[in-house]
Amino acid sequence: MQTRGLYSTKLVVPFAKHFHPDLVVEPLLRHSSLWPLAFLPFVIFVSLVIVFSSNAVNLTDGLDGLAIGCTVIAAGALAVLTYISGHAVFR
């Protein structure tokens, strides 16, 4: 895993073992005037995730007004998975 500090810039795509695109353009980091452009793929990806998540919540809430129910279920499942993956006994 290629890392900068403690964080990796590679995107892990579920169900695609060998597809790990890098969200930072390495050659642009070496130029003193172009280094902000190196982070453009990351900014675009984060913007799309925020827009898509917002749209999904708006659609769910517009259907029946119960978006918080879906949010609680999803957050609970992610909390359990996070606890299990970080707990030393379950590794």
Secondary structure, 3 states (H helix, E strand, C coil): CCEECCEECECCCCCCCCCCCECCCHHHHCCCCCHHHHHHHHHHHHHHHHHHHHHHHHHHHHHHCCHHHHHHHHHHHHHHHHHHHHCCCCC
